[in-house]
């Protein structure tokens, strides 16, 4: 911390001091001119001059002490402010680098967040599309599987009934006919066989059916009427044409149909399981990416917030540091000017004080010289011998002595002042 600069003596004070010295010297001369036998005037004047000399010297010492404090204050202040200005400049350079880095980081983080949000949105859309497709495929599979399971169950029951004695009742035959009608178009590959032979064996007169569409012919073949007719023929007494072989063909076709349905159900189920597994893998992958993007967005957003705060703090710090550096620069300039003025003023005071001391020393030398002593003794001796009556000659002699002494003192003072 700086103390206030020591107070230097003003020019008015210096003038007053010099005037006081001149006045004192004048008084000393006047005293020297008076002839008082009992007071030893020369000794008094010399003592007064010595006192002035001592006071002036002490005043110079005090002034020097204040000036040295002033120099210390100037030196300390100069060093401190120069260091502060340098540190401020370095701090500003560092802050500008931080600001530039933060600006780049903000732009980078904002871009990363935008890209992550876009990627997350794309992944959510892909997941929604995949879920929709999977739901549609699963619904189709469920419908197909339900139909196959129902048909397989119905065929299984019909086959079991027919295998027992081929004496299925009307409801069983109607059930088989319905199964065949609803599944014939879906299982054409199973039904691609020599339907003509089967139709011919069952009913030779139904020639028009041989030319019909295979699916329709097969459906007609397994109509309740045809199945009932086949059963009736199988129950004729001996001698009639046997239709066991023909009914066996019908049973074989039904078994093939059942086996084909079971195969298709198994294949459809396997395909559904594969699709579900692929969907589960895709869904897990998309969800993992979405979670990763959520974490990245959160982390980048937090970092972006911190970076923006750091950026604003750096800008504010740079502003304050710049203001402080400018204030220090201005203060240093004022300090240099003030210290330079203090040096000039102190040099002037030292010069004036040295002149004063030289004048006082000269005056003391004059007053204590042999010439002055002789003049004073002559004056005193003449005054003692003519004490009863002063003649005009005595007064003239006394005035001459006084004039010579004052002239000598003024001459010394003039030389000192002109120096």
Helices and strands as residue ranges (DSSP letters): H 11-33, H 41-165, H 170-183, H 188-191, H 195-202, G 207-211, H 214-221, H 224-234, H 244-367, H 370-385, H 392-418
